Amino acid sequence: MSDSAGNGESGGGAGQDSEADNEPPQQAPPLLEGDGVEVGETLEEGAPKSAKRPRLSEEDQGLEQVAKPAEMHTGTPAQRAPIQSEEGDQGSQEVTSTEGGEEECRHNGDGGHDTSLGEADANPEEEPNGNGSADSPSQEQHLGLDFTQNPQMLTGSWTEYSNFPENYLKGCKWAPDGSCILTNSADNVLRVYNIPPEIYSYNWDLLPEMSPVLRMAEGDTIYDYCWYPKMNSLDPDTCFLASSSRDNPVHVWDAFYGDVRASFRPYNHLDELTTAHSLCFSPDGTQLYCGFDKTVRVFYTDRPGRDCEERPTVVKKQGQSGIISCFGFSPCQSVYACGSYSRCAGLYSCQDGTPLALLPTRHHGGLTHLVFSPDGNYLYTGGRKDPEILCWDLREPGKVVFSLKRNVATNQRIYFDLDLSGRYLLSGDTEGVVSVWDTQTAPPEGTEELLQPQLRFQAHWDCTNGISVHPFMPLLATSSGQRQFPWPRDSDGDSASDGEGGEAVMSQQESRQDNTMRLWWAGPLGPASEENQEQNTAAADA
């Protein structure tokens, strides 16, 4: 594996921290493999051929797409029939090393997804050994989140990020079908982790450290990345994701093989390749929205290349200025929201990008993340070096319902997430503490006020920059790390300050570094012992 040492700084310029988030769902024609592909570094060339599905030529693949578009899947994976694997349980996939020194990684389609979605997903309460049936009721499986106690840490990944200096993470995102997790880190590599099958059977004492089943290396700093919203592991054609990195086109990666499926090339008015600072698929997956300086470009996922629709956000010196840093789509209306580094958010029509409303500038820093509530009535926004997450009532654009306080002391993007019901909002902070707010405790018609968190717990010892709630299970994924700057030493430079004092500073810095991804159980406890829970979780000072 070749690590690309790019500038993954946490506090760089406006374009350095563009990692927008989005999770709506619908359908688009699968992308043509190899159509408009840029050269990307893939790391899974040694995958066993017997495990791969047969490749099709470009012509055959195009015909197959016309004849059989991506299947629409409804309901949770527990409502679908399980896949019967001929080779037994293949859920534990490992990265092995070949004689030539190259890493051989079983591709993500080698039974890992199938085990998660079929055999293991079916009702962990009624089927402790993971042998579910096709008609397992999804409401039985949906255990629900329980924040009356601290979540229990199950497992995670830390060795993976220790081979590269300061390889801190920069976010994590569950796949739309809940089968795997995608992470971004400072070495400019996107990693995919399959969910450990032991989680479904409550065999948490047997959980090993997680290892990625795929690594997809970009050439420079990754600005943003997102899953295809209709991704479903039972249909490999829908398993892909998009990423944008500095001085590169937007790449679309195959989440089963790690190959570059296609690329979208945005050009500026000088016909020079320009970089998208944020990405987001439309809810039906047919379009890919890309954020630029005062401009949104819309590509069609079935037409890779340079053709796109340009939607300026500033017309005749009026509108939303700054770099478009994050996107979000309303789950109920044909409306999308754009956040920008000019510290404001705007609402636009999905049909043609017509501006609908420009929210007042209330944030102290440029917006880095925004999320719609499931009913589409509220919009949550957060910014860089800004201690507030604001909840806007979109029925009265400009009205802030309440605010949430968190500690954000750097320019780094600190993600937050809502659960499926929209009740709980979770966010990490610079000190590694995760806060959980119950939005239903906010006064419905009261004046704007600060909402106090229901629960706070120490998830990491360094900045908890990423948090993602599983689509249908009480699982949380968190990621941590940030760029560490050496502490200033004494200007005198005497031997005492350079000796013992310098060692003390370094040891304090090293103790703060925590570049890890962790999984947490935030639901009813199974046979796992309370002793393990006490060891794996620690309450933060309120």
Summary of the structure (lengths in Angstrom):
residues: 542
radius of gyration: 22.7
end to end distance: 42.8
largest distance: 76.3
contacts: 1938
relative contact order: 0.15
helix: 13%
strand: 32%
